[in-house]
Amino acid sequence: MNLKKTLYWIGFLALAMSAVAFANEGAPAVAGDASGAYAKLGATLALGIAAFGGAYGQSKAAAAALDGIARNPAAAGKIFMPMIVGLALIESLVLYAFVIAFMTVGK
């Protein structure tokens, strides 16, 4: 299986798993109130897309950094720290989407 298909499946599974996380516990929905359902749907999509995008971005950043280190091992020190900072910033965006999703559901 090539890389694109693997990443698509990982994104799909992340979306499916985030839907399970926001599953309703069987409480009856109010007939005229659909805002809670839309908030849960939006939060589910946000978490799934953020997880997929973050994983894809981190994999591309790590691959590019390792490729650069493999081509020029002497530059490993100059490549390593910016890569770690970049990975931390990518992860912070995913966590930011996670916090926004929970704030949306909590309203």
PyMOL commands that set and color helices and strands:
alter all, ss='L'
color gray80, all
select helices_A, chain A and resi 3-21+35-71+73-106
alter helices_A, ss='H'
color red, helices_A
deselect
rebuild
show_as cartoon
